[in-house]
Amino acid sequence: MTSGFPVARPRRLRATDAIRRQVAETRLHPADLILPLFVREGADPRPLGSMPGVVQHTLESVRSVVQDAAAAGLGGVMIFGVPEHRDATGTGATDPDGILNQATRVIASEVGDALVVQTDLCLDEFTDHGHCGVLDADGRVDNDATLLRYQDMALAQADAGSALLGLSGMMDGQVAAVRYALDDAGRSDVAVLSYSAKYASAYYGPFREAVASTLTGNRRSYQLDPANRREGLREAQLDVAEGADIVMVKPAGSYLDVLADVSAWSPVPVWAYQVSGEYAMIEAAAANGWIDRDRAILESVLSIKRAGADAILTYWATELATTLR
């Protein structure tokens, strides 16, 4: 070889679509994707202005959505309830006829054999103050009183047909409390997903519209500080020790370092949630012609998988799975 020319030529493995596909280090599969769903009380579906293409579904309209999700080969759906009435302790969350438990029964009957039916276990959608727990006399979230409500929620959701409970409230000891309640009631079959590293993020804005949030103030006293990386791993370690079957990092895109840390350590599956703000930013930029929408969607989700997520909650789940198939 003439002196000065490169010996290594990595470009050979980038030369064609076929070669690039053959040597890809990271691959997405439809089963890696989970679709978050919002089901509201009321007669008509309601599109969300801040999340184009996402809808607050009714008990009727959600049936076709989950059938499409099953046909696309998704791994599962995560259900959020949007009630008409709320109170201080979120009693609608434990009402067997509350919207979340009704929706769970409907969806489990439709696709329970084809998808993992998952439910959000948190009080924020059901409380009139919008916090993820009950408040004490001084207006602060009472951690241990909230755990008792979570235990009741876990049993109600399990009875409604949820196969996996998504603990998203970030209360200390929530995994142990819920696991104990389930096992004590003979429901050791129900799995627990803990939103272990859930950060106090600005990217949740559109989600507040999706669940018609009544929150005043913020959740910084219980969600993680965005400045902290090691704390995310510590939270995951605590949750695994308490019996979590799966741990979560949320949001995904701005916390890929935390996701990589947790994935490198975790003896259980690690999931990540591509949240509403991440979705809204890509949709808004694409609508303005600033980015290639389809490529940006795939790249954003692929990066989450590359960082170590075993599965990803994303509002593009069905669309992306259909493309992959």
Contacts in CASP RR format, 6 or more apart in sequence:
PFRMAT RR
TARGET T0000
AUTHOR 0000-0000-0000
METHOD contacts of the structure
MODEL  1
MTSGFPVARPRRLRATDAIRRQVAETRLHPADLILPLFVREGADPRPLGS
MPGVVQHTLESVRSVVQDAAAAGLGGVMIFGVPEHRDATGTGATDPDGIL
NQATRVIASEVGDALVVQTDLCLDEFTDHGHCGVLDADGRVDNDATLLRY
QDMALAQADAGSALLGLSGMMDGQVAAVRYALDDAGRSDVAVLSYSAKYA
SAYYGPFREAVASTLTGNRRSYQLDPANRREGLREAQLDVAEGADIVMVK
PAGSYLDVLADVSAWSPVPVWAYQVSGEYAMIEAAAANGWIDRDRAILES
VLSIKRAGADAILTYWATELATTLR
1 7 0 8 1.000
12 19 0 8 1.000
13 19 0 8 1.000
13 20 0 8 1.000
13 23 0 8 1.000
14 20 0 8 1.000
25 306 0 8 1.000
26 302 0 8 1.000
26 305 0 8 1.000
26 306 0 8 1.000
27 305 0 8 1.000
28 298 0 8 1.000
28 301 0 8 1.000
28 302 0 8 1.000
28 305 0 8 1.000
28 320 0 8 1.000
28 324 0 8 1.000
29 324 0 8 1.000
30 72 0 8 1.000
30 73 0 8 1.000
30 74 0 8 1.000
30 75 0 8 1.000
30 320 0 8 1.000
30 321 0 8 1.000
30 324 0 8 1.000
30 325 0 8 1.000
31 73 0 8 1.000
31 74 0 8 1.000
31 75 0 8 1.000
31 311 0 8 1.000
32 75 0 8 1.000
32 305 0 8 1.000
32 309 0 8 1.000
32 310 0 8 1.000
32 311 0 8 1.000
32 312 0 8 1.000
33 74 0 8 1.000
33 75 0 8 1.000
33 76 0 8 1.000
33 301 0 8 1.000
33 311 0 8 1.000
33 312 0 8 1.000
33 314 0 8 1.000
33 317 0 8 1.000
33 320 0 8 1.000
33 321 0 8 1.000
34 74 0 8 1.000
34 75 0 8 1.000
34 76 0 8 1.000
34 77 0 8 1.000
34 78 0 8 1.000
34 116 0 8 1.000
34 118 0 8 1.000
34 271 0 8 1.000
34 311 0 8 1.000
34 312 0 8 1.000
34 313 0 8 1.000
34 314 0 8 1.000
34 317 0 8 1.000
35 65 0 8 1.000
35 69 0 8 1.000
35 74 0 8 1.000
35 76 0 8 1.000
35 77 0 8 1.000
35 78 0 8 1.000
35 313 0 8 1.000
35 314 0 8 1.000
35 315 0 8 1.000
35 317 0 8 1.000
35 318 0 8 1.000
36 77 0 8 1.000
36 78 0 8 1.000
36 80 0 8 1.000
36 273 0 8 1.000
36 313 0 8 1.000
36 314 0 8 1.000
36 315 0 8 1.000
37 57 0 8 1.000
37 62 0 8 1.000
37 65 0 8 1.000
37 66 0 8 1.000
37 77 0 8 1.000
37 78 0 8 1.000
37 79 0 8 1.000
37 80 0 8 1.000
37 103 0 8 1.000
37 107 0 8 1.000
38 48 0 8 1.000
38 54 0 8 1.000
38 55 0 8 1.000
38 56 0 8 1.000
38 57 0 8 1.000
38 80 0 8 1.000
38 81 0 8 1.000
38 82 0 8 1.000
38 210 0 8 1.000
38 211 0 8 1.000
39 56 0 8 1.000
39 57 0 8 1.000
39 58 0 8 1.000
39 59 0 8 1.000
39 62 0 8 1.000
39 79 0 8 1.000
39 80 0 8 1.000
39 81 0 8 1.000
39 82 0 8 1.000
39 99 0 8 1.000
39 100 0 8 1.000
39 103 0 8 1.000
40 46 0 8 1.000
40 56 0 8 1.000
40 57 0 8 1.000
40 58 0 8 1.000
40 81 0 8 1.000
40 82 0 8 1.000
40 83 0 8 1.000
40 84 0 8 1.000
40 99 0 8 1.000
40 212 0 8 1.000
41 82 0 8 1.000
41 83 0 8 1.000
41 84 0 8 1.000
41 99 0 8 1.000
42 58 0 8 1.000
42 84 0 8 1.000
43 58 0 8 1.000
44 58 0 8 1.000
45 55 0 8 1.000
45 56 0 8 1.000
45 57 0 8 1.000
45 58 0 8 1.000
45 61 0 8 1.000
46 55 0 8 1.000
46 56 0 8 1.000
47 53 0 8 1.000
47 54 0 8 1.000
47 55 0 8 1.000
47 56 0 8 1.000
48 54 0 8 1.000
48 55 0 8 1.000
48 56 0 8 1.000
48 206 0 8 1.000
48 209 0 8 1.000
48 210 0 8 1.000
49 209 0 8 1.000
50 205 0 8 1.000
50 206 0 8 1.000
50 209 0 8 1.000
50 276 0 8 1.000
50 280 0 8 1.000
51 206 0 8 1.000
51 209 0 8 1.000
51 210 0 8 1.000
51 276 0 8 1.000
51 279 0 8 1.000
51 280 0 8 1.000
51 283 0 8 1.000
51 315 0 8 1.000
52 283 0 8 1.000
52 287 0 8 1.000
53 283 0 8 1.000
54 210 0 8 1.000
54 279 0 8 1.000
54 315 0 8 1.000
55 61 0 8 1.000
56 82 0 8 1.000
56 210 0 8 1.000
57 65 0 8 1.000
59 99 0 8 1.000
59 102 0 8 1.000
59 103 0 8 1.000
59 106 0 8 1.000
62 103 0 8 1.000
62 106 0 8 1.000
62 107 0 8 1.000
63 106 0 8 1.000
63 107 0 8 1.000
63 110 0 8 1.000
65 318 0 8 1.000
66 77 0 8 1.000
66 107 0 8 1.000
66 110 0 8 1.000
66 111 0 8 1.000
66 115 0 8 1.000
67 110 0 8 1.000
67 111 0 8 1.000
68 318 0 8 1.000
69 76 0 8 1.000
69 77 0 8 1.000
69 111 0 8 1.000
69 115 0 8 1.000
69 317 0 8 1.000
69 318 0 8 1.000
69 321 0 8 1.000
70 111 0 8 1.000
70 114 0 8 1.000
70 115 0 8 1.000
72 317 0 8 1.000
72 318 0 8 1.000
72 321 0 8 1.000
72 322 0 8 1.000
72 325 0 8 1.000
73 114 0 8 1.000
73 321 0 8 1.000
73 325 0 8 1.000
74 115 0 8 1.000
74 317 0 8 1.000
74 318 0 8 1.000
74 321 0 8 1.000
75 115 0 8 1.000
75 116 0 8 1.000
75 311 0 8 1.000
76 115 0 8 1.000
76 116 0 8 1.000
76 117 0 8 1.000
76 118 0 8 1.000
77 107 0 8 1.000
77 111 0 8 1.000
77 115 0 8 1.000
77 116 0 8 1.000
77 117 0 8 1.000
77 118 0 8 1.000
78 118 0 8 1.000
78 119 0 8 1.000
78 120 0 8 1.000
78 166 0 8 1.000
78 313 0 8 1.000
79 100 0 8 1.000
79 103 0 8 1.000
79 104 0 8 1.000
79 107 0 8 1.000
79 117 0 8 1.000
79 118 0 8 1.000
79 119 0 8 1.000
79 120 0 8 1.000
79 162 0 8 1.000
80 100 0 8 1.000
80 120 0 8 1.000
80 125 0 8 1.000
80 210 0 8 1.000
80 211 0 8 1.000
81 99 0 8 1.000
81 100 0 8 1.000
81 103 0 8 1.000
81 120 0 8 1.000
81 125 0 8 1.000
81 211 0 8 1.000
82 99 0 8 1.000
82 125 0 8 1.000
82 210 0 8 1.000
82 211 0 8 1.000
82 212 0 8 1.000
83 92 0 8 1.000
83 98 0 8 1.000
83 99 0 8 1.000
83 100 0 8 1.000
83 125 0 8 1.000
83 126 0 8 1.000
85 92 0 8 1.000
86 92 0 8 1.000
86 126 0 8 1.000
86 127 0 8 1.000
86 128 0 8 1.000
86 130 0 8 1.000
86 214 0 8 1.000
87 126 0 8 1.000
87 127 0 8 1.000
87 128 0 8 1.000
88 127 0 8 1.000
88 128 0 8 1.000
88 129 0 8 1.000
88 134 0 8 1.000
88 135 0 8 1.000
89 123 0 8 1.000
89 127 0 8 1.000
89 134 0 8 1.000
89 149 0 8 1.000
90 123 0 8 1.000
90 126 0 8 1.000
90 127 0 8 1.000
90 128 0 8 1.000
90 134 0 8 1.000
90 149 0 8 1.000
91 126 0 8 1.000
92 98 0 8 1.000
92 99 0 8 1.000
92 100 0 8 1.000
92 126 0 8 1.000
93 100 0 8 1.000
93 123 0 8 1.000
93 125 0 8 1.000
93 126 0 8 1.000
93 149 0 8 1.000
93 152 0 8 1.000
93 153 0 8 1.000
93 156 0 8 1.000
94 149 0 8 1.000
94 152 0 8 1.000
94 153 0 8 1.000
94 156 0 8 1.000
95 101 0 8 1.000
95 156 0 8 1.000
96 156 0 8 1.000
96 159 0 8 1.000
96 160 0 8 1.000
100 119 0 8 1.000
100 120 0 8 1.000
100 125 0 8 1.000
100 157 0 8 1.000
100 160 0 8 1.000
101 156 0 8 1.000
101 157 0 8 1.000
101 159 0 8 1.000
101 160 0 8 1.000
102 160 0 8 1.000
104 117 0 8 1.000
104 119 0 8 1.000
104 157 0 8 1.000
104 160 0 8 1.000
104 161 0 8 1.000
104 162 0 8 1.000
105 160 0 8 1.000
105 161 0 8 1.000
107 117 0 8 1.000
108 117 0 8 1.000
108 160 0 8 1.000
108 161 0 8 1.000
108 162 0 8 1.000
108 163 0 8 1.000
111 117 0 8 1.000
112 163 0 8 1.000
116 163 0 8 1.000
116 164 0 8 1.000
117 161 0 8 1.000
117 162 0 8 1.000
117 163 0 8 1.000
117 164 0 8 1.000
118 162 0 8 1.000
118 163 0 8 1.000
118 164 0 8 1.000
118 165 0 8 1.000
118 166 0 8 1.000
118 193 0 8 1.000
119 157 0 8 1.000
119 160 0 8 1.000
119 162 0 8 1.000
119 164 0 8 1.000
119 165 0 8 1.000
119 166 0 8 1.000
120 166 0 8 1.000
120 168 0 8 1.000
121 150 0 8 1.000
121 153 0 8 1.000
121 154 0 8 1.000
121 157 0 8 1.000
121 165 0 8 1.000
121 166 0 8 1.000
121 167 0 8 1.000
121 168 0 8 1.000
121 169 0 8 1.000
121 178 0 8 1.000
122 132 0 8 1.000
122 133 0 8 1.000
122 166 0 8 1.000
122 167 0 8 1.000
122 168 0 8 1.000
122 169 0 8 1.000
123 130 0 8 1.000
123 131 0 8 1.000
123 132 0 8 1.000
123 133 0 8 1.000
123 134 0 8 1.000
123 146 0 8 1.000
123 149 0 8 1.000
123 150 0 8 1.000
123 153 0 8 1.000
123 169 0 8 1.000
124 130 0 8 1.000
124 131 0 8 1.000
124 132 0 8 1.000
124 133 0 8 1.000
124 169 0 8 1.000
124 211 0 8 1.000
124 213 0 8 1.000
124 215 0 8 1.000
125 211 0 8 1.000
125 212 0 8 1.000
125 213 0 8 1.000
127 133 0 8 1.000
127 134 0 8 1.000
127 214 0 8 1.000
128 214 0 8 1.000
129 135 0 8 1.000
129 214 0 8 1.000
129 215 0 8 1.000
129 216 0 8 1.000
130 213 0 8 1.000
130 214 0 8 1.000
130 215 0 8 1.000
130 216 0 8 1.000
131 141 0 8 1.000
131 215 0 8 1.000
131 219 0 8 1.000
132 141 0 8 1.000
132 146 0 8 1.000
132 168 0 8 1.000
132 169 0 8 1.000
132 170 0 8 1.000
132 171 0 8 1.000
132 219 0 8 1.000
132 222 0 8 1.000
133 141 0 8 1.000
133 142 0 8 1.000
133 145 0 8 1.000
133 146 0 8 1.000
133 149 0 8 1.000
133 169 0 8 1.000
133 171 0 8 1.000
134 141 0 8 1.000
134 142 0 8 1.000
134 145 0 8 1.000
134 146 0 8 1.000
134 149 0 8 1.000
135 141 0 8 1.000
135 142 0 8 1.000
136 142 0 8 1.000
136 145 0 8 1.000
140 221 0 8 1.000
141 171 0 8 1.000
141 221 0 8 1.000
141 222 0 8 1.000
143 171 0 8 1.000
143 172 0 8 1.000
143 222 0 8 1.000
146 171 0 8 1.000
147 171 0 8 1.000
147 173 0 8 1.000
147 174 0 8 1.000
147 177 0 8 1.000
148 177 0 8 1.000
150 167 0 8 1.000
150 171 0 8 1.000
150 174 0 8 1.000
150 177 0 8 1.000
150 178 0 8 1.000
151 177 0 8 1.000
151 178 0 8 1.000
151 180 0 8 1.000
151 181 0 8 1.000
152 181 0 8 1.000
154 165 0 8 1.000
154 178 0 8 1.000
154 181 0 8 1.000
154 182 0 8 1.000
154 190 0 8 1.000
155 181 0 8 1.000
155 182 0 8 1.000
155 185 0 8 1.000
155 187 0 8 1.000
157 165 0 8 1.000
158 165 0 8 1.000
158 182 0 8 1.000
158 185 0 8 1.000
158 187 0 8 1.000
158 190 0 8 1.000
162 190 0 8 1.000
163 190 0 8 1.000
163 191 0 8 1.000
164 190 0 8 1.000
164 191 0 8 1.000
164 192 0 8 1.000
164 193 0 8 1.000
164 245 0 8 1.000
164 246 0 8 1.000
165 178 0 8 1.000
165 190 0 8 1.000
165 191 0 8 1.000
165 192 0 8 1.000
165 193 0 8 1.000
166 192 0 8 1.000
166 193 0 8 1.000
166 194 0 8 1.000
166 195 0 8 1.000
166 248 0 8 1.000
167 174 0 8 1.000
167 175 0 8 1.000
167 178 0 8 1.000
167 192 0 8 1.000
167 193 0 8 1.000
167 194 0 8 1.000
167 195 0 8 1.000
167 244 0 8 1.000
168 195 0 8 1.000
168 198 0 8 1.000
168 250 0 8 1.000
169 195 0 8 1.000
169 198 0 8 1.000
169 222 0 8 1.000
170 195 0 8 1.000
170 198 0 8 1.000
170 219 0 8 1.000
170 222 0 8 1.000
170 223 0 8 1.000
170 224 0 8 1.000
171 222 0 8 1.000
173 238 0 8 1.000
173 242 0 8 1.000
174 194 0 8 1.000
175 192 0 8 1.000
175 194 0 8 1.000
175 239 0 8 1.000
175 242 0 8 1.000
175 243 0 8 1.000
175 244 0 8 1.000
176 242 0 8 1.000
176 243 0 8 1.000
178 192 0 8 1.000
179 192 0 8 1.000
179 242 0 8 1.000
179 243 0 8 1.000
182 188 0 8 1.000
182 190 0 8 1.000
182 192 0 8 1.000
191 245 0 8 1.000
191 246 0 8 1.000
192 243 0 8 1.000
192 244 0 8 1.000
192 245 0 8 1.000
192 246 0 8 1.000
193 244 0 8 1.000
193 245 0 8 1.000
193 246 0 8 1.000
193 247 0 8 1.000
193 248 0 8 1.000
193 271 0 8 1.000
194 236 0 8 1.000
194 239 0 8 1.000
194 244 0 8 1.000
194 246 0 8 1.000
194 247 0 8 1.000
194 248 0 8 1.000
195 248 0 8 1.000
195 250 0 8 1.000
195 273 0 8 1.000
196 232 0 8 1.000
196 235 0 8 1.000
196 236 0 8 1.000
196 238 0 8 1.000
196 239 0 8 1.000
196 244 0 8 1.000
196 247 0 8 1.000
196 248 0 8 1.000
196 249 0 8 1.000
196 262 0 8 1.000
197 224 0 8 1.000
197 231 0 8 1.000
197 232 0 8 1.000
197 233 0 8 1.000
197 235 0 8 1.000
197 236 0 8 1.000
197 247 0 8 1.000
197 248 0 8 1.000
197 249 0 8 1.000
197 250 0 8 1.000
197 255 0 8 1.000
197 258 0 8 1.000
197 262 0 8 1.000
198 223 0 8 1.000
198 224 0 8 1.000
198 248 0 8 1.000
198 249 0 8 1.000
198 250 0 8 1.000
199 223 0 8 1.000
199 224 0 8 1.000
199 225 0 8 1.000
199 226 0 8 1.000
199 250 0 8 1.000
199 251 0 8 1.000
199 254 0 8 1.000
199 255 0 8 1.000
200 218 0 8 1.000
200 219 0 8 1.000
200 220 0 8 1.000
200 223 0 8 1.000
200 224 0 8 1.000
200 225 0 8 1.000
200 226 0 8 1.000
201 223 0 8 1.000
201 226 0 8 1.000
201 250 0 8 1.000
201 251 0 8 1.000
201 254 0 8 1.000
201 275 0 8 1.000
203 251 0 8 1.000
203 254 0 8 1.000
203 275 0 8 1.000
203 276 0 8 1.000
203 277 0 8 1.000
203 278 0 8 1.000
204 251 0 8 1.000
204 275 0 8 1.000
204 276 0 8 1.000
204 277 0 8 1.000
205 276 0 8 1.000
205 277 0 8 1.000
206 276 0 8 1.000
206 277 0 8 1.000
206 279 0 8 1.000
206 280 0 8 1.000
207 213 0 8 1.000
207 275 0 8 1.000
207 276 0 8 1.000
207 277 0 8 1.000
208 215 0 8 1.000
210 276 0 8 1.000
224 231 0 8 1.000
224 232 0 8 1.000
224 235 0 8 1.000
225 231 0 8 1.000
226 254 0 8 1.000
229 257 0 8 1.000
229 258 0 8 1.000
229 261 0 8 1.000
232 249 0 8 1.000
232 258 0 8 1.000
232 261 0 8 1.000
232 262 0 8 1.000
233 258 0 8 1.000
233 261 0 8 1.000
233 262 0 8 1.000
233 265 0 8 1.000
236 247 0 8 1.000
236 249 0 8 1.000
236 262 0 8 1.000
236 265 0 8 1.000
236 266 0 8 1.000
236 270 0 8 1.000
237 265 0 8 1.000
239 247 0 8 1.000
240 247 0 8 1.000
240 266 0 8 1.000
240 267 0 8 1.000
240 268 0 8 1.000
244 268 0 8 1.000
245 268 0 8 1.000
245 269 0 8 1.000
246 268 0 8 1.000
246 269 0 8 1.000
246 270 0 8 1.000
246 271 0 8 1.000
247 262 0 8 1.000
247 266 0 8 1.000
247 268 0 8 1.000
247 269 0 8 1.000
247 270 0 8 1.000
247 271 0 8 1.000
248 270 0 8 1.000
248 271 0 8 1.000
248 272 0 8 1.000
248 273 0 8 1.000
249 255 0 8 1.000
249 258 0 8 1.000
249 259 0 8 1.000
249 262 0 8 1.000
249 270 0 8 1.000
249 271 0 8 1.000
249 272 0 8 1.000
249 273 0 8 1.000
249 309 0 8 1.000
250 272 0 8 1.000
250 273 0 8 1.000
250 275 0 8 1.000
251 273 0 8 1.000
251 274 0 8 1.000
251 275 0 8 1.000
251 277 0 8 1.000
251 278 0 8 1.000
252 259 0 8 1.000
252 272 0 8 1.000
252 273 0 8 1.000
252 274 0 8 1.000
252 275 0 8 1.000
252 278 0 8 1.000
252 304 0 8 1.000
252 309 0 8 1.000
252 312 0 8 1.000
253 272 0 8 1.000
253 274 0 8 1.000
253 278 0 8 1.000
253 300 0 8 1.000
253 303 0 8 1.000
253 304 0 8 1.000
256 303 0 8 1.000
256 304 0 8 1.000
256 307 0 8 1.000
257 307 0 8 1.000
259 270 0 8 1.000
259 272 0 8 1.000
259 304 0 8 1.000
259 307 0 8 1.000
259 308 0 8 1.000
259 309 0 8 1.000
260 307 0 8 1.000
260 308 0 8 1.000
262 270 0 8 1.000
263 270 0 8 1.000
263 307 0 8 1.000
263 308 0 8 1.000
263 309 0 8 1.000
263 310 0 8 1.000
269 310 0 8 1.000
269 311 0 8 1.000
270 308 0 8 1.000
270 309 0 8 1.000
270 310 0 8 1.000
271 309 0 8 1.000
271 310 0 8 1.000
271 311 0 8 1.000
271 312 0 8 1.000
271 313 0 8 1.000
272 304 0 8 1.000
272 307 0 8 1.000
272 308 0 8 1.000
272 309 0 8 1.000
272 311 0 8 1.000
272 312 0 8 1.000
272 313 0 8 1.000
273 312 0 8 1.000
273 313 0 8 1.000
273 314 0 8 1.000
274 300 0 8 1.000
274 301 0 8 1.000
274 304 0 8 1.000
274 312 0 8 1.000
274 313 0 8 1.000
274 314 0 8 1.000
274 315 0 8 1.000
274 316 0 8 1.000
276 315 0 8 1.000
278 300 0 8 1.000
279 314 0 8 1.000
279 315 0 8 1.000
279 316 0 8 1.000
282 291 0 8 1.000
282 293 0 8 1.000
282 296 0 8 1.000
282 297 0 8 1.000
282 300 0 8 1.000
283 293 0 8 1.000
285 291 0 8 1.000
285 296 0 8 1.000
286 292 0 8 1.000
286 293 0 8 1.000
286 296 0 8 1.000
294 323 0 8 1.000
297 316 0 8 1.000
297 319 0 8 1.000
297 320 0 8 1.000
298 320 0 8 1.000
298 323 0 8 1.000
301 312 0 8 1.000
301 314 0 8 1.000
301 316 0 8 1.000
301 320 0 8 1.000
304 312 0 8 1.000
305 312 0 8 1.000
314 320 0 8 1.000
END
